[in-house]
């Protein structure tokens, strides 16, 4: 799985610029977090995220970013997955760490992509990847 490596603010900006689904994975140190992250390495899940041009980021439950995220979304279990639409609202949340597996994750991902597409223009053009947007933003600031 190719995770977005910048800050959450950069990830949000890119997701908004390309009208993309924003996926936030909250992780801790428990085995359930490791199981969840392993699910994202499943080829079907990783391919679906890449094909949908979603922006996916992980947040450590011990970080300041987690505290800020929890202030906005209130109930943020560890581990969990938030599929967030372009308006900033969760389309789906997965939070049952003991039951994480690729199949339910893929189903939630597909459902979230469909919900997101029904409220945006995603899929009507060929959006740029997060890296391409980041590079074009760098080029624009140099001019």
C-alpha positions as CSV (number, residue, x, y, z in Angstrom):
1,X,0.0,0.0,0.0
2,X,1.3,3.4,-0.9
3,X,0.5,5.8,2.0
4,X,0.5,9.6,1.6
5,X,3.7,10.7,3.4
6,X,3.1,14.4,4.0
7,X,1.2,16.1,6.8
8,X,-2.5,15.6,7.3
9,X,-3.0,19.2,6.2
10,X,-1.3,18.4,2.9
11,X,-3.3,15.3,2.5
12,X,-6.6,17.2,3.1
13,X,-5.5,19.8,0.6
14,X,-4.7,17.3,-2.1
15,X,-7.9,15.3,-1.4
16,X,-9.9,18.5,-1.8
17,X,-8.0,19.6,-5.0
18,X,-8.7,16.4,-6.7
19,X,-12.2,15.9,-5.1
20,X,-10.9,12.5,-3.8
21,X,-12.0,10.2,-1.1
22,X,-9.9,10.8,2.0
23,X,-9.0,7.6,4.0
24,X,-7.6,8.1,7.5
25,X,-6.3,5.0,9.4
26,X,-5.8,5.5,13.2
27,X,-3.2,3.0,14.5
28,X,-1.7,2.1,17.8
29,X,0.7,-0.5,19.0
30,X,-1.7,-3.4,19.5
31,X,-2.0,-6.5,17.3
32,X,-5.3,-5.2,16.0
33,X,-3.6,-2.2,14.5
34,X,-1.1,-4.5,12.8
35,X,-3.9,-6.6,11.4
36,X,-5.6,-3.5,10.1
37,X,-2.5,-2.2,8.4
38,X,-1.9,-5.7,6.9
39,X,-5.4,-5.5,5.3
40,X,-4.3,-2.5,3.3
41,X,-1.5,-4.5,1.8
42,X,-4.0,-6.9,0.3
43,X,-3.7,-6.5,-3.5
44,X,-7.4,-6.0,-4.1
45,X,-7.6,-3.3,-1.4
46,X,-4.4,-1.5,-2.5
47,X,-5.5,-1.7,-6.2
48,X,-9.0,-0.3,-5.4
49,X,-7.5,2.6,-3.5
50,X,-5.1,3.4,-6.3
51,X,-7.7,3.1,-9.0
52,X,-10.1,5.4,-7.1
53,X,-7.3,8.0,-6.7
54,X,-8.1,8.2,-3.0
55,X,-5.7,9.9,-0.6
56,X,-4.8,7.5,2.3
57,X,-2.9,8.5,5.5
58,X,-2.1,6.8,8.8
59,X,-2.2,8.6,12.1
60,X,-0.4,7.3,15.2
61,X,-2.8,7.3,18.3
62,X,0.0,8.8,20.4
63,X,0.5,11.8,18.1
64,X,-0.6,15.4,18.3
65,X,-2.3,14.8,14.9
66,X,-4.5,12.2,16.6
67,X,-5.5,14.6,19.3
68,X,-6.5,17.2,16.7
69,X,-8.4,14.6,14.6
70,X,-10.3,13.4,17.7
71,X,-11.3,16.9,18.6
72,X,-13.0,17.1,15.2
73,X,-14.5,13.6,14.9
74,X,-15.1,13.1,18.7
75,X,-15.2,9.3,18.9
76,X,-12.0,8.0,17.4
77,X,-11.3,4.4,18.4
78,X,-7.9,2.8,18.0
79,X,-7.5,1.2,15.5
80,X,-10.1,2.5,13.1
81,X,-10.6,3.6,9.5
82,X,-12.4,6.8,8.5
83,X,-13.6,7.1,4.9
84,X,-14.2,10.8,4.6
85,X,-16.0,12.6,1.7
86,X,-15.2,15.9,0.2
87,X,-17.4,17.8,2.6
88,X,-15.4,16.5,5.5
89,X,-18.0,14.1,6.8
90,X,-17.3,10.4,7.4
91,X,-19.0,8.2,4.8
92,X,-18.1,5.1,6.8
93,X,-16.1,4.2,9.8
94,X,-14.6,0.8,10.6
95,X,-13.7,0.3,14.3
96,X,-14.0,-3.3,15.3
97,X,-10.3,-4.1,15.6
98,X,-10.8,-7.8,16.5
99,X,-12.6,-8.4,13.2
100,X,-10.4,-6.6,10.7
101,X,-9.9,-8.5,7.5
102,X,-9.5,-7.6,3.9
103,X,-13.0,-8.6,2.8
104,X,-15.0,-6.2,5.0
105,X,-12.4,-3.5,4.4
106,X,-12.8,-3.9,0.7
107,X,-16.6,-3.8,1.0
108,X,-16.5,-0.6,3.1
109,X,-14.0,0.9,0.7
110,X,-16.2,0.1,-2.4
111,X,-19.3,1.5,-0.6
112,X,-17.5,4.7,0.4
113,X,-16.2,5.2,-3.2
114,X,-19.7,4.9,-4.5
115,X,-21.1,7.3,-1.9
116,X,-18.3,9.7,-2.6
117,X,-18.8,9.5,-6.4
118,X,-22.5,10.1,-6.0
119,X,-21.8,13.5,-4.4
120,X,-18.8,14.6,-6.5
121,X,-17.4,14.8,-10.0
122,X,-15.0,11.9,-9.4
123,X,-14.7,9.5,-12.3
124,X,-15.8,12.1,-14.8
125,X,-12.2,13.0,-15.7
126,X,-8.8,11.5,-15.1
127,X,-7.6,13.1,-11.8
128,X,-4.0,13.5,-10.9
129,X,-2.3,11.3,-8.3
130,X,-1.4,13.0,-5.0
131,X,2.3,13.1,-6.0
132,X,1.5,14.8,-9.3
133,X,-0.7,17.4,-7.5
134,X,2.1,18.0,-4.9
135,X,4.7,18.5,-7.7
136,X,2.4,20.8,-9.7
137,X,1.8,22.9,-6.5
138,X,5.6,23.1,-6.0
139,X,6.1,24.3,-9.6
140,X,3.3,26.9,-9.2
141,X,4.9,28.4,-6.1
142,X,8.3,28.7,-7.9
143,X,6.8,30.9,-10.7
